[in-house]
Amino acid sequence: MAGTEVNGNGTVADSAAVASRPKRVRTGCLTCRERHLKCDEGLPNCQNCRKSSRICKRGVRLNFIDTQVQSPPIIPPSHDWSVQFQDDSREIASEYKGGLGRYALIDPDLTSGVKREAPYEFPSGISNAPSLSHQPLPSIQPLLPATYNDPPQANVADPPRDAHHHHSHSNAESAYSAQSIPPAPPSASYSNPEQTLTPPNETRDYLNSPEEVLFMQVFVEEVGLWMDSMDPMKHFSRLLPFHSLGEPMLLNAFLACGARHLTLVNPAYHEDKALHYYDTATRGLLKSLQNPNRDTVICATTAVILNVYEIMSERALQRMNHIAGARALIKECGWSARSTGIGAACFWLNVGMELLSCLHFNWQLAWEPDDWGVDMDFSRETESSREEIWTYRIVYIVGKIANFRASIPRFQEPSPRDEQIRLQNRYAEWKRLKDWCDSWNENIPRTMHPMAYLYPYQTTSKSAFPEVWLIKRTTIVARLFYHTAMCLLAQMNPVMSKDVEEMQEMQTSHSHQICGITAHVKDRGVASVALRSLAIAAECLVIRREQEEVLQIFEKIRKETGWRVGFLKTELPEKWGWQTEETLNQQQQSHQMPTAMMQNPALQSFPYQSSSQSASQTSLPPAPPIQRRIPSGIMNPLMASADFSSQHHPYQSYYVAPNQHLHHNQYNF
């Protein structure tokens, strides 16, 4: 009979014991759970707590389970508030090995109708840096007052080209536009669970991710192109990408710039991937700055590249986390105009970007050009094919001219004698700068002069400007800087008005040279300098046909490179005195009088108010307060604290001084 009590894996008695075992409760008190006792779940106090005179603590124990959301929640609309959902789970999972593989693909139907929002909210001023997902950047000291406008910034983007990658940069079109590049993933975000966005912290032999290959190609062929415009060794586009295979921080910075460029040229790509790489590189940089045994060269180079990313971003002035930091790290490495290799590449890129900004805002350079260490001995013989040396010299001269222009006195001296002395001193400085420009143009190598020059009537392009053919990229940059310097000098002669025939001829001649170079150049690597030079030259033009062609040149550059120049279409016509449709309508309304007033003279005794004015005061909301423009004539405020010896130096919460024996002597490239 005993055998009949056996039930497969045990006896009937064992089965009954298991069945009678108390089940685990889920809603018991936390006190019993801490004491490992079974709670009777009594309310308000359980029996165990009453017997032991303990506090019956209640709470919620979370159990993490896998859930699937079939449809987004529906929230009734309201005019007073709004709710936005942001899924950061994949970004968090990307920090863990194999984390992305635990998530299923996002249904594109659920997210296609939802507008993707950037994970940051930018304040109206520049008081604080945008916060990162896991490790926020240090608070940036106020660089500009909150009431200043954020002026348009030039951004890098390019037009369509043939679908295949052409490595010849003489073509003025890009291969990464929406028409020629494969479509982005459905979510354009972290939708591929098999693809890790953050490069692993290990040395690689080569890139093996299609996405990373794409972003690196975009950087090398588009962004690095203009970053190396004054570097004969092309560090950013030829050497450093290979070095980044062993430096994840540097690799993330490269990928961030490549991804950011794609977001500018192809609407299928969103900024979230670029921000992810940017955040990852920034976290790596901040972590390295806390290590006194860090590699200062890699840190400085990464900061310079992240600064380029910020310039490419929209509302760039509110994203300047690394502009002062890159300058401070360059100074910490001891890089200057005398440096070679990567030090020279980072130095000239950094001062070149600052110079273009100062020319735009009429600021003084924070790094005085006399402290750069440029060799200005024009009589010294240089090796052949070393045009970059002469490019550095004209950059120095333009930097001195920018400081001279920004320091133009706003008021006269109270004493006529003091005013005369100041005028003589400024004219002597102006003459010295002019002689430098003339001497530079006379002593440069033959390869820095035009290979060909065709007058407008000789060309088939029907252009109003001559066709100037320069071969080497650094030569184009140097000639643009030279003609820009001459235009600026003609506009600010202390003892001679710019309307004098001699100064007008000087402005016209060199502005035509700038327009001729930019109208016919096919090298996208010079666009950053060409835009600023062309904007300065355009102000000197007085013929309507030439002015219209300049606007066409800006539009051509915008289509070919994507640099945002729309604000010039408004500023330049205003400076030329063009009568736009808006101004004509305003003038017409101001001169019109109602018919009743013309017919009834008695009505003329009442204050007249046009219908447009009354409508604006009754039905339209009040106009926003007028915002002050960024002041000119000041020292570059973005670089005011770009030194670790400053009281409010960058990276305050993270920076640790490096050990003195760790320098950049190990790098020969």
C-alpha positions as CSV (number, residue, x, y, z in Angstrom):
1,M,0.0,0.0,0.0
2,A,2.9,2.3,0.7
3,G,3.9,2.1,-2.9
4,T,0.5,3.6,-3.9
5,E,1.3,6.7,-1.9
6,V,4.3,7.6,-4.1
7,N,3.4,10.3,-6.7
8,G,6.2,10.5,-9.3
9,N,8.8,12.7,-7.5
10,G,7.8,12.1,-3.9
11,T,5.2,10.8,-1.5
12,V,1.7,12.2,-1.0
13,A,2.8,13.4,2.5
14,D,5.6,15.4,0.9
15,S,3.2,17.0,-1.5
16,A,0.8,17.9,1.2
17,A,3.6,19.5,3.2
18,V,4.6,21.7,0.2
19,A,1.0,22.6,-0.3
20,S,0.5,23.6,3.3
21,R,3.6,25.8,3.3
22,P,2.6,29.5,3.7
23,K,2.9,31.5,0.6
24,R,5.1,34.6,0.4
25,V,3.2,37.8,1.0
26,R,3.6,40.8,-1.1
27,T,1.9,43.5,0.9
28,G,3.3,42.9,4.4
29,C,5.0,45.6,6.4
30,L,8.6,46.5,6.0
31,T,9.3,45.9,9.7
32,C,8.4,42.2,9.4
33,R,10.4,41.9,6.2
34,E,13.5,43.3,8.0
35,R,13.0,40.8,10.8
36,H,12.4,37.9,8.3
37,L,9.0,37.2,9.8
38,K,5.7,36.4,8.1
39,C,3.4,39.4,8.3
40,D,-0.4,38.9,8.8
41,E,-0.9,42.2,6.8
42,G,-3.1,43.6,9.5
43,L,-4.0,47.3,9.4
44,P,-3.1,49.7,10.8
45,N,-0.5,47.6,12.7
46,C,0.2,43.9,12.1
47,Q,0.1,41.4,15.0
48,N,3.9,41.0,15.1
49,C,4.5,44.7,15.6
50,R,1.7,45.0,18.2
51,K,3.3,42.2,20.3
52,S,6.8,43.6,20.1
53,S,5.7,47.2,20.4
54,R,7.5,48.1,17.2
55,I,6.6,50.7,14.6
56,C,4.7,49.0,11.8
57,K,6.4,50.6,8.8
58,R,4.6,50.6,5.5
59,G,6.0,51.2,2.1
60,V,6.3,50.0,-1.5
61,R,8.9,47.5,-2.6
62,L,9.6,47.8,-6.3
63,N,9.9,44.7,-8.4
64,F,11.7,45.4,-11.7
65,I,10.0,43.4,-14.5
66,D,10.2,43.6,-18.2
67,T,7.3,45.7,-19.6
68,Q,6.2,46.5,-23.1
69,V,4.4,49.7,-23.9
70,Q,2.1,49.2,-26.8
71,S,1.0,52.8,-27.3
72,P,2.1,56.1,-25.9
73,P,-0.1,57.6,-23.1
74,I,-2.8,60.0,-24.0
75,I,-2.9,63.3,-22.0
76,P,-5.6,65.9,-22.5
77,P,-4.2,69.0,-24.1
78,S,-4.0,72.2,-22.0
79,H,-2.9,75.7,-22.7
80,D,-1.4,76.1,-19.3
81,W,1.0,73.2,-19.2
82,S,2.4,70.5,-21.4
83,V,4.2,67.2,-20.8
84,Q,6.9,65.7,-22.9
85,F,8.3,62.2,-22.6
86,Q,11.9,61.4,-23.2
87,D,13.2,57.9,-23.2
88,D,16.8,57.8,-21.8
89,S,16.8,54.0,-21.2
90,R,19.0,53.3,-24.2
91,E,21.4,56.0,-23.3
92,I,21.7,54.6,-19.8
93,A,22.0,51.0,-21.1
94,S,24.8,52.0,-23.5
95,E,27.0,52.6,-20.4
96,Y,26.8,48.9,-19.6
97,K,28.3,46.0,-21.6
98,G,25.5,44.3,-23.6
99,G,23.0,46.8,-22.2
100,L,21.5,47.7,-25.5
101,G,20.8,44.1,-26.4
102,R,18.2,43.8,-23.6
103,Y,15.9,46.3,-25.4
104,A,13.7,45.5,-28.3
105,L,13.6,47.8,-31.4
106,I,11.4,50.8,-31.0
107,D,8.4,50.7,-33.3
108,P,8.9,53.5,-35.7
109,D,5.1,54.0,-36.0
110,L,5.0,55.0,-32.4
111,T,7.7,57.6,-32.6
112,S,7.4,58.9,-36.2
113,G,4.7,61.4,-35.2
114,V,6.4,62.5,-32.1
115,K,8.8,65.5,-32.4
116,R,12.2,64.7,-31.1
117,E,13.5,67.2,-28.6
118,A,17.1,67.9,-27.8
119,P,17.9,66.7,-24.2
120,Y,19.0,70.2,-23.2
121,E,17.2,73.4,-22.5
122,F,19.4,76.5,-23.1
123,P,18.9,79.6,-21.0
124,S,18.6,83.0,-22.6
125,G,22.1,84.0,-21.4
126,I,25.4,82.1,-21.2
127,S,25.5,81.7,-17.4
128,N,25.6,77.9,-17.2
129,A,26.8,75.2,-19.5
130,P,24.2,72.7,-20.7
131,S,24.0,69.7,-18.4
132,L,25.2,66.3,-19.5
133,S,23.3,63.1,-19.0
134,H,25.5,61.6,-16.2
135,Q,28.3,64.1,-15.5
136,P,27.5,67.8,-15.8
137,L,30.0,70.3,-17.1
138,P,31.3,72.8,-14.6
139,S,29.4,76.0,-14.4
140,I,30.6,78.5,-16.9
141,Q,31.1,82.0,-15.6
142,P,28.8,84.6,-17.3
143,L,30.5,85.5,-20.5
144,L,27.9,87.9,-22.0
145,P,24.9,89.6,-20.4
146,A,21.7,87.7,-20.7
147,T,20.1,90.4,-22.8
148,Y,22.5,90.1,-25.7
149,N,21.3,88.5,-28.8
150,D,22.8,85.2,-29.9
151,P,23.9,86.2,-33.4
152,P,23.9,83.7,-36.3
153,Q,26.9,81.5,-36.4
154,A,28.4,79.9,-39.4
155,N,27.7,76.2,-39.5
156,V,29.2,73.5,-41.7
157,A,27.0,71.7,-44.1
158,D,27.2,70.6,-47.7
159,P,25.1,69.9,-50.8
160,P,24.6,66.7,-52.8
161,R,27.3,65.1,-54.8
162,D,27.6,61.8,-56.5
163,A,26.6,58.9,-54.3
164,H,30.1,57.5,-54.4
165,H,32.8,59.0,-52.3
166,H,35.2,61.2,-54.3
167,H,38.3,62.1,-52.4
168,S,39.2,65.0,-54.7
169,H,38.3,68.2,-52.9
170,S,38.4,70.3,-56.0
171,N,34.7,69.4,-56.4
172,A,32.7,72.0,-54.7
173,E,29.9,69.6,-53.7
174,S,29.5,67.2,-50.9
175,A,28.8,63.5,-50.8
176,Y,26.7,63.5,-47.6
177,S,23.5,65.2,-48.4
178,A,20.0,63.6,-48.2
179,Q,20.0,62.7,-51.9
180,S,23.3,60.7,-51.9
181,I,23.5,59.1,-48.5
182,P,21.7,56.0,-47.2
183,P,18.7,56.7,-45.1
184,A,19.1,56.9,-41.4
185,P,17.7,54.2,-39.1
186,P,14.0,54.5,-38.5
187,S,14.3,56.2,-35.1
188,A,17.5,58.1,-36.1
189,S,18.6,57.4,-32.5
190,Y,19.7,54.5,-30.5
191,S,17.5,52.0,-32.3
192,N,20.0,49.3,-33.1
193,P,20.6,47.1,-30.1
194,E,23.6,45.4,-31.7
195,Q,25.4,48.7,-32.3
196,T,27.2,50.3,-29.4
197,L,27.3,54.1,-29.7
198,T,30.1,54.6,-27.2
199,P,33.4,53.3,-28.5
200,P,34.9,50.7,-26.1
201,N,37.8,51.9,-24.0
202,E,40.4,49.8,-25.7
203,T,42.8,50.1,-28.6
204,R,41.5,49.2,-32.0
205,D,43.2,48.2,-35.2
206,Y,40.4,49.7,-37.3
207,L,36.8,50.9,-37.1
208,N,34.3,48.0,-37.5
209,S,31.0,49.8,-37.0
210,P,29.2,51.1,-40.2
211,E,27.9,54.1,-38.2
212,E,31.3,55.0,-36.9
213,V,32.9,54.5,-40.3
214,L,30.3,56.9,-41.8
215,F,30.8,59.6,-39.1
216,M,34.6,59.4,-39.4
217,Q,34.4,59.6,-43.2
218,V,32.3,62.7,-42.9
219,F,34.7,64.3,-40.5
220,V,37.8,63.5,-42.6
221,E,36.3,64.6,-45.9
222,E,34.2,67.6,-44.8
223,V,35.1,69.0,-41.3
224,G,38.8,68.2,-41.2
225,L,39.1,69.7,-44.6
226,W,38.8,73.3,-43.3
227,M,40.4,72.5,-39.9
228,D,43.6,71.7,-41.8
229,S,43.5,74.8,-44.1
230,M,46.7,76.2,-42.5
231,D,48.4,72.9,-41.6
232,P,50.8,71.5,-44.1
233,M,50.8,68.1,-42.5
234,K,47.0,67.8,-42.3
235,H,46.9,66.5,-38.8
236,F,43.1,66.5,-38.3
237,S,42.2,64.8,-41.6
238,R,45.2,62.5,-42.1
239,L,47.1,61.7,-38.9
240,L,45.0,62.1,-35.8
241,P,42.1,59.8,-37.0
242,F,44.6,56.9,-36.9
243,H,45.8,58.0,-33.5
244,S,42.2,58.1,-32.2
245,L,41.9,54.4,-32.6
246,G,43.8,54.1,-29.4
247,E,42.3,57.1,-27.7
248,P,38.5,56.7,-27.1
249,M,38.2,60.3,-25.9
250,L,39.6,61.6,-29.1
251,L,37.6,59.2,-31.2
252,N,34.4,60.3,-29.6
253,A,35.2,63.9,-30.4
254,F,35.8,63.1,-34.1
255,L,32.6,61.1,-34.3
256,A,30.7,63.9,-32.7
257,C,31.8,66.4,-35.3
258,G,31.1,64.0,-38.1
259,A,27.6,63.2,-36.7
260,R,26.9,66.9,-36.2
261,H,27.8,67.6,-39.8
262,L,25.4,65.0,-41.0
263,T,22.6,66.6,-39.0
264,L,23.2,69.8,-40.9
265,V,23.2,68.3,-44.4
266,N,20.7,65.5,-44.0
267,P,17.4,65.9,-42.2
268,A,17.1,62.2,-41.7
269,Y,19.8,62.4,-39.0
270,H,19.0,63.9,-35.6
271,E,21.3,65.6,-33.2
272,D,20.9,63.0,-30.5
273,K,23.7,60.9,-31.8
274,A,26.1,63.8,-32.2
275,L,25.2,64.9,-28.6
276,H,25.9,61.4,-27.3
277,Y,29.4,61.4,-28.8
278,Y,29.9,65.0,-27.6
279,D,28.8,64.1,-24.1
280,T,31.0,60.9,-24.0
281,A,34.1,62.8,-25.2
282,T,33.4,65.6,-22.7
283,R,33.0,63.2,-19.8
284,G,36.3,61.5,-20.8
285,L,38.0,64.9,-20.9
286,L,36.7,66.0,-17.5
287,K,37.7,62.7,-16.0
288,S,41.2,63.0,-17.5
289,L,41.6,66.6,-16.1
290,Q,41.3,65.2,-12.6
291,N,44.3,62.9,-13.2
292,P,47.6,64.7,-12.7
293,N,49.3,61.9,-14.8
294,R,47.1,62.6,-17.8
295,D,48.2,63.0,-21.4
296,T,48.1,66.8,-21.8
297,V,48.4,66.6,-25.5
298,I,45.4,64.4,-26.0
299,C,43.4,66.5,-23.6
300,A,44.2,69.7,-25.4
301,T,43.6,68.2,-28.9
302,T,40.2,66.8,-27.7
303,A,39.2,70.2,-26.3
304,V,40.0,71.9,-29.6
305,I,37.9,69.4,-31.6
306,L,35.0,69.8,-29.1
307,N,35.3,73.5,-29.6
308,V,34.8,73.0,-33.3
309,Y,31.7,70.9,-32.6
310,E,30.3,73.8,-30.6
311,I,30.9,76.3,-33.4
312,M,29.0,74.0,-35.7
313,S,26.1,73.9,-33.3
314,E,23.1,76.2,-33.5
315,R,23.0,79.0,-30.9
316,A,26.8,78.5,-30.7
317,L,27.4,81.2,-28.1
318,Q,25.3,79.3,-25.6
319,R,27.3,76.1,-26.1
320,M,30.8,77.4,-25.5
321,N,31.9,74.9,-22.9
322,H,35.3,74.2,-24.4
323,I,36.3,77.5,-26.1
324,A,38.1,78.9,-23.1
325,G,39.1,75.4,-21.9
326,A,40.8,74.6,-25.3
327,R,42.8,77.9,-25.1
328,A,43.8,77.2,-21.5
329,L,45.0,73.7,-22.3
330,I,46.9,75.0,-25.4
331,K,48.7,77.4,-23.1
332,E,49.3,74.7,-20.5
333,C,51.1,72.6,-23.2
334,G,53.2,75.6,-24.1
335,W,52.1,75.7,-27.7
336,S,52.7,78.8,-29.8
337,A,53.6,79.9,-33.2
338,R,57.0,78.3,-32.7
339,S,55.5,74.9,-32.1
340,T,55.6,72.1,-34.6
341,G,53.5,69.1,-35.3
342,I,50.2,68.7,-33.5
343,G,51.0,71.7,-31.3
344,A,51.2,74.0,-34.3
345,A,48.0,72.5,-35.8
346,C,46.0,73.1,-32.7
347,F,47.4,76.6,-32.0
348,W,46.7,78.0,-35.5
349,L,43.3,76.5,-35.7
350,N,42.4,78.0,-32.3
351,V,43.7,81.5,-33.0
352,G,42.3,81.4,-36.5
353,M,38.8,80.7,-35.2
354,E,39.2,83.5,-32.6
355,L,40.4,85.9,-35.3
356,L,37.3,85.3,-37.4
357,S,35.0,85.8,-34.5
358,C,36.8,89.1,-33.5
359,L,36.5,90.3,-37.1
360,H,32.8,89.6,-37.0
361,F,32.0,91.2,-33.6
362,N,34.8,93.9,-33.8
363,W,36.5,92.5,-30.7
364,Q,40.1,92.6,-29.6
365,L,41.9,89.3,-29.5
366,A,42.3,87.9,-26.0
367,W,45.7,86.4,-27.0
368,E,47.9,89.4,-28.0
369,P,49.5,88.6,-31.4
370,D,52.8,89.9,-30.2
371,D,52.8,86.9,-27.7
372,W,52.3,84.3,-30.4
373,G,56.0,84.2,-31.3
374,V,55.6,84.7,-35.1
375,D,58.8,85.2,-37.1
376,M,58.2,88.5,-38.9
377,D,61.7,88.7,-40.5
378,F,60.7,88.9,-44.1
379,S,64.3,89.1,-45.3
380,R,65.1,85.6,-44.0
381,E,65.1,82.9,-46.6
382,T,62.7,80.1,-46.2
383,E,62.5,76.7,-47.8
384,S,60.5,76.2,-51.0
385,S,56.9,75.0,-50.7
386,R,56.6,76.6,-47.2
387,E,53.7,78.9,-47.9
388,E,52.3,78.2,-44.5
389,I,55.0,80.4,-42.9
390,W,53.7,83.4,-44.9
391,T,50.1,82.4,-44.1
392,Y,51.0,82.6,-40.4
393,R,52.5,86.0,-40.9
394,I,49.5,87.5,-42.6
395,V,47.3,86.0,-39.9
396,Y,49.4,87.8,-37.3
397,I,49.1,91.1,-39.3
398,V,45.3,90.7,-39.6
399,G,45.2,90.1,-35.8
400,K,47.0,93.3,-35.2
401,I,44.6,95.1,-37.5
402,A,41.6,93.6,-35.7
403,N,43.0,95.0,-32.4
404,F,43.7,98.3,-34.0
405,R,40.1,98.6,-35.3
406,A,38.5,97.5,-32.0
407,S,40.6,100.2,-30.2
408,I,39.3,103.1,-32.3
409,P,38.6,105.9,-29.8
410,R,35.0,106.6,-29.2
411,F,35.6,110.1,-27.8
412,Q,38.0,112.9,-28.3
413,E,40.6,113.9,-25.8
414,P,39.6,117.0,-23.8
415,S,42.8,118.8,-24.8
416,P,43.3,119.5,-28.5
417,R,47.0,118.9,-28.0
418,D,46.4,115.5,-26.5
419,E,44.0,114.7,-29.3
420,Q,46.6,115.6,-31.8
421,I,49.3,113.4,-30.2
422,R,46.9,110.5,-30.0
423,L,46.0,111.0,-33.7
424,Q,49.7,111.0,-34.7
425,N,50.4,107.9,-32.7
426,R,47.4,106.0,-34.3
427,Y,48.5,107.1,-37.8
428,A,52.0,105.9,-37.1
429,E,50.6,102.5,-36.1
430,W,48.3,102.5,-39.2
431,K,51.3,103.2,-41.4
432,R,53.3,100.4,-39.8
433,L,50.5,98.0,-40.5
434,K,50.1,99.2,-44.1
435,D,53.8,98.8,-44.7
436,W,53.7,95.2,-43.3
437,C,51.0,94.3,-45.7
438,D,52.9,95.8,-48.7
439,S,56.1,94.1,-47.6
440,W,54.3,90.8,-47.2
441,N,52.8,91.0,-50.7
442,E,56.2,91.9,-52.2
443,N,58.2,89.1,-50.5
444,I,55.9,86.1,-50.6
445,P,56.9,83.2,-52.9
446,R,55.8,83.2,-56.5
447,T,53.5,80.2,-55.7
448,M,51.4,82.5,-53.5
449,H,50.5,84.9,-56.4
450,P,47.7,84.0,-58.8
451,M,48.4,81.4,-61.4
452,A,46.0,83.1,-63.7
453,Y,44.0,86.3,-63.8
454,L,41.1,87.1,-66.1
455,Y,39.3,90.4,-66.3
456,P,35.5,90.2,-66.2
457,Y,35.1,90.8,-69.9
458,Q,37.5,87.8,-70.5
459,T,35.4,85.3,-68.6
460,T,32.4,83.3,-69.8
461,S,30.7,83.3,-66.4
462,K,29.3,86.8,-66.9
463,S,30.6,87.8,-63.5
464,A,31.2,91.3,-62.5
465,F,34.5,90.3,-60.8
466,P,37.8,89.0,-62.2
467,E,38.6,85.3,-62.1
468,V,41.6,84.8,-59.8
469,W,43.1,81.3,-59.9
470,L,45.1,80.3,-56.9
471,I,46.3,76.7,-56.6
472,K,47.2,75.8,-53.0
473,R,44.6,76.0,-50.2
474,T,46.8,77.8,-47.8
475,T,47.6,80.3,-50.5
476,I,43.9,81.0,-51.0
477,V,43.5,81.5,-47.3
478,A,46.5,83.8,-47.1
479,R,45.4,85.9,-50.1
480,L,41.9,86.3,-48.6
481,F,43.4,87.5,-45.3
482,Y,45.7,89.9,-47.2
483,H,43.0,91.6,-49.2
484,T,40.8,91.7,-46.1
485,A,43.5,93.5,-44.2
486,M,43.8,96.1,-47.0
487,C,40.1,96.7,-47.1
488,L,40.0,97.2,-43.3
489,L,43.0,99.6,-43.4
490,A,41.3,101.7,-46.1
491,Q,38.2,102.0,-43.9
492,M,40.0,103.3,-40.8
493,N,42.8,105.6,-41.8
494,P,43.1,108.0,-38.8
495,V,43.9,111.1,-40.9
496,M,42.0,110.4,-44.1
497,S,38.3,109.6,-44.6
498,K,37.4,106.4,-46.3
499,D,35.4,108.5,-48.8
500,V,38.7,110.0,-50.2
501,E,39.4,108.9,-53.7
502,E,42.7,107.1,-52.7
503,M,41.0,105.1,-49.9
504,Q,37.9,104.4,-52.1
505,E,40.2,103.0,-54.8
506,M,42.0,100.9,-52.3
507,Q,38.8,99.5,-51.0
508,T,37.3,98.8,-54.4
509,S,40.4,97.1,-55.7
510,H,40.9,94.7,-52.9
511,S,37.2,94.0,-52.4
512,H,37.0,93.0,-56.1
513,Q,39.9,90.6,-55.5
514,I,38.1,89.0,-52.6
515,C,34.9,88.6,-54.6
516,G,36.8,87.3,-57.6
517,I,38.5,84.6,-55.5
518,T,35.4,83.5,-53.7
519,A,33.2,83.6,-56.8
520,H,35.4,81.1,-58.6
521,V,37.0,78.9,-55.9
522,K,36.0,75.3,-55.8
523,D,37.8,74.3,-52.6
524,R,35.3,73.9,-49.7
525,G,38.2,74.0,-47.2
526,V,38.4,77.8,-47.4
527,A,34.8,78.6,-46.8
528,S,35.2,79.7,-43.2
529,V,37.7,82.5,-44.2
530,A,36.0,83.2,-47.5
531,L,32.7,84.1,-45.8
532,R,34.1,86.6,-43.4
533,S,36.4,88.2,-46.0
534,L,33.4,88.4,-48.4
535,A,31.2,90.0,-45.8
536,I,33.9,92.7,-45.2
537,A,34.4,93.2,-48.9
538,A,30.7,93.5,-49.7
539,E,30.3,96.6,-47.5
540,C,32.7,98.4,-49.9
541,L,30.7,97.8,-53.0
542,V,28.5,100.5,-54.4
543,I,27.3,99.2,-57.8
544,R,24.0,97.4,-57.7
545,R,25.0,94.6,-60.0
546,E,28.1,93.8,-57.9
547,Q,26.0,93.8,-54.8
548,E,23.4,91.4,-56.2
549,E,26.2,89.1,-57.4
550,V,27.7,89.0,-53.9
551,L,24.4,87.8,-52.5
552,Q,24.4,85.1,-55.2
553,I,27.9,84.1,-54.1
554,F,26.7,83.8,-50.5
555,E,23.8,81.6,-51.6
556,K,26.2,79.5,-53.7
557,I,28.5,79.0,-50.6
558,R,25.5,78.1,-48.5
559,K,24.4,75.5,-51.0
560,E,27.9,74.1,-51.4
561,T,29.0,74.1,-47.8
562,G,25.9,74.7,-45.6
563,W,27.5,77.5,-43.6
564,R,24.5,79.6,-42.4
565,V,24.7,83.0,-44.0
566,G,21.1,84.0,-44.1
567,F,21.6,86.9,-41.7
568,L,23.9,88.6,-44.3
569,K,21.0,88.8,-46.7
570,T,19.4,91.2,-44.3
571,E,22.4,93.1,-42.9
572,L,24.1,93.8,-46.2
573,P,21.0,95.4,-48.0
574,E,20.5,97.6,-45.0
575,K,24.1,98.8,-45.2
576,W,23.8,99.3,-48.9
577,G,20.7,101.4,-48.4
578,W,18.4,99.1,-50.4
579,Q,14.7,99.8,-50.2
580,T,13.2,96.5,-49.2
581,E,9.5,95.7,-49.5
582,E,9.0,96.1,-45.8
583,T,10.6,99.5,-45.6
584,L,8.6,100.6,-48.7
585,N,5.3,99.5,-47.1
586,Q,6.2,101.3,-43.8
587,Q,7.0,104.5,-45.7
588,Q,3.8,104.2,-47.7
589,Q,1.7,103.8,-44.6
590,S,3.3,106.7,-42.8
591,H,2.6,109.1,-45.7
592,Q,-0.9,108.0,-46.3
593,M,-3.8,110.0,-44.7
594,P,-7.4,108.9,-44.3
595,T,-9.8,110.3,-47.0
596,A,-12.0,111.7,-44.3
597,M,-9.2,113.8,-42.9
598,M,-8.5,115.2,-46.4
599,Q,-12.2,116.1,-46.9
600,N,-12.9,117.4,-43.4
601,P,-10.3,119.9,-42.2
602,A,-11.9,119.9,-38.7
603,L,-10.6,116.3,-38.2
604,Q,-7.1,117.5,-38.7
605,S,-7.1,119.1,-35.3
606,F,-7.3,115.7,-33.7
607,P,-4.2,113.6,-33.2
608,Y,-3.8,111.3,-36.1
609,Q,-3.2,107.6,-35.7
610,S,-3.0,105.2,-38.5
611,S,-5.1,102.1,-38.6
612,S,-2.0,100.0,-38.5
613,Q,-0.8,101.7,-35.3
614,S,-4.2,101.4,-33.6
615,A,-4.4,97.8,-34.6
616,S,-1.0,97.1,-33.1
617,Q,-2.0,98.7,-29.8
618,T,-5.4,96.9,-29.5
619,S,-5.2,93.5,-31.1
620,L,-1.5,92.6,-31.1
621,P,0.5,91.6,-28.1
622,P,3.1,94.1,-26.9
623,A,6.4,94.1,-28.6
624,P,9.2,92.3,-26.8
625,P,11.8,94.5,-25.1
626,I,14.6,95.6,-27.4
627,Q,17.7,93.5,-26.7
628,R,21.1,95.0,-26.7
629,R,23.6,93.9,-29.2
630,I,26.9,92.5,-28.2
631,P,29.2,95.5,-27.7
632,S,32.1,96.0,-30.0
633,G,35.5,97.3,-29.2
634,I,36.0,95.1,-26.2
635,M,38.3,92.2,-25.6
636,N,37.0,88.9,-26.6
637,P,34.7,88.0,-23.6
638,L,34.7,84.3,-24.5
639,M,38.5,84.1,-23.9
640,A,38.7,86.5,-20.9
641,S,39.4,83.6,-18.4
642,A,41.1,81.2,-20.8
643,D,44.0,80.6,-18.5
644,F,44.3,78.2,-15.6
645,S,46.0,80.9,-13.6
646,S,42.8,83.0,-13.8
647,Q,40.5,83.1,-10.8
648,H,37.6,81.9,-12.8
649,H,39.4,79.5,-15.1
650,P,37.6,76.9,-17.1
651,Y,36.9,73.4,-15.8
652,Q,37.1,74.7,-12.2
653,S,35.4,71.7,-10.6
654,Y,37.6,69.2,-12.4
655,Y,41.0,70.6,-13.2
656,V,44.0,69.3,-11.4
657,A,47.5,70.6,-12.4
658,P,49.4,68.0,-14.3
659,N,52.8,66.6,-13.2
660,Q,55.6,68.7,-14.7
661,H,57.4,65.7,-16.3
662,L,54.4,64.8,-18.5
663,H,54.6,66.9,-21.7
664,H,54.2,66.4,-25.4
665,N,57.8,65.3,-26.2
666,Q,56.6,61.8,-27.0
667,Y,54.7,63.0,-30.1
668,N,56.6,63.4,-33.3
669,F,53.7,64.0,-35.7
